[in-house]
Amino acid sequence: MSTKTQKMPSIIGLKDLRLNASKYISAVEKGKIFTIVRRSKPIFKMMPVDEWGDEGNWKTLIDFRDKKGKGIKAEDLLKLLKKINKNEKA
């Protein structure tokens, strides 16, 4: 009788995450990092907070740019939204 434990994949589907969220959250709390995919395309990573880096700043984690650098950084988007909001109030 085999006592091998099944290894959790590092890449998981979004549907699998929804169906087994507590299992994956527990694994992340233990230091595991997952890449979540939808329709075979990576959409985000799930990782422990201490893996975020020295900055500990969410703005450095969220990036709306594609792999070629096209798009907008979250920091720039936030500045733009604040400016729009300020202009609407004036």
Residue pairs with C-beta under 8 A, 6 or more apart in sequence:
8 23
8 24
8 27
8 32
8 34
9 34
10 32
10 33
10 34
10 35
11 34
11 35
11 37
11 42
12 24
12 34
12 35
12 36
12 37
13 36
13 37
13 38
14 36
14 37
14 38
14 43
17 24
17 34
17 36
17 46
24 32
24 34
24 46
27 34
28 34
28 46
28 47
28 48
29 48
31 48
31 51
33 45
33 46
33 47
33 48
33 51
34 45
34 46
34 47
35 42
35 44
35 45
35 46
36 42
36 43
36 44
36 45
36 46
37 43
52 58
52 60
52 61
53 60
53 61
58 74
59 73
59 74
59 75
59 78
60 75
61 74
62 74
63 71
63 73
63 74
64 71
64 72
64 73
64 74
64 77
65 71
65 72
65 73
72 80
